[in-house]
Amino acid sequence: MAREVPYSAAMERLKSISQGFACTLLLLASGASLFAAAESDESTRGFTFSERFQGSVNTLGAVNELDSNIGYNFNTHLGVDGGLPVYFVRPSSATTSTTGMTSSNGIGNAYGQVRLTFANPLVNFESSLTGTAPTGDKTAGFSTGHATADWSNYFDHSFSRLTPFGDVGIANSVSDTMFFIRPYTTYGFVTHMEGGAKYRLAPMLSVGASLYEIAPSGQQTVISRVVKAQSQSSSRQSHGAFETANQTTGSSNIAADHGFSAWVQVRPLKTINLFAAYTRSTQYSLDTLSFGVSFNVGSAIRSLGI
């Protein structure tokens, strides 16, 4: 029977990182004159450079990520990019009291990606192959300790302001999404699926919702980001292995997940994107609030003629 997770602990963690988010917005405002100068989107060919900061908060704590990404578009169809995420984990007081886990920071897995994009009046399609190297600390949950690969296929079609979309792929690790930094990572074969729709309320404002499912096959290893190797606890009631142990190996069901997300996105400038989201994991009875801000640094620099 699914439990109803109280929002008080999640809101407590959200308040604890609000100051950091406010500082981010302050930097955004102070640099607005630079970004406002950009009058066009990414060119179809050339280098790209972006920065993204996002965080996910629930009763287990807050997992924040800073991702620096650089790439190159050969044309409208083919592009490559890569980056290195940095994680900032802040367990909730309840997690700390039962596991002894303290805050941790560190780099994640360095990654590289190849993207093929095809725009079509019938359907827009993008296929991407992403690989990672095990550069992160496994005991902190920042890596699986193995190289990973993910092949994803995204498609959508717009009907005026409404854009239905779908995404299906295969991988040997469960990846984070734009709207959900998971409190764990996994190693083992999985199929991931997502379907939903986005709706443009105004030129700078859109909302969206989707359903997702993670379907693992074979043996799986789940590695927690909120429980360190030396901080395991078996007395706490949990719905996921990542809540009480740093690493758990078992059958496919320990990595399975399904649920839904809803979000709002604001794009005040062509080089800046803000979002806030809610994700409900029905598998783990876990409610997560997320936020994020991204900067298209490359486009802003090109607008200055550099």
Secondary structure as GFF3:
##gff-version 3
##sequence-region A 1 306
A	DSSP	alpha_helix	8	30	.	.	.	ID=ss1
A	DSSP	alpha_helix	32	36	.	.	.	ID=ss2
A	DSSP	beta_strand	46	58	.	.	.	ID=ss3
A	DSSP	beta_strand	61	73	.	.	.	ID=ss4
A	DSSP	beta_strand	78	91	.	.	.	ID=ss5
A	DSSP	alpha_helix	93	99	.	.	.	ID=ss6
A	DSSP	beta_strand	104	107	.	.	.	ID=ss7
A	DSSP	beta_strand	110	118	.	.	.	ID=ss8
A	DSSP	beta_strand	124	133	.	.	.	ID=ss9
A	DSSP	three_ten_helix	138	140	.	.	.	ID=ss10
A	DSSP	beta_strand	148	156	.	.	.	ID=ss11
A	DSSP	beta_strand	162	171	.	.	.	ID=ss12
A	DSSP	beta_strand	184	187	.	.	.	ID=ss13
A	DSSP	beta_strand	190	202	.	.	.	ID=ss14
A	DSSP	beta_strand	205	216	.	.	.	ID=ss15
A	DSSP	beta_strand	220	224	.	.	.	ID=ss16
A	DSSP	three_ten_helix	241	243	.	.	.	ID=ss17
A	DSSP	beta_strand	247	250	.	.	.	ID=ss18
A	DSSP	three_ten_helix	252	255	.	.	.	ID=ss19
A	DSSP	beta_strand	257	269	.	.	.	ID=ss20
A	DSSP	beta_strand	272	281	.	.	.	ID=ss21
A	DSSP	beta_strand	286	295	.	.	.	ID=ss22
A	DSSP	alpha_helix	297	303	.	.	.	ID=ss23
###
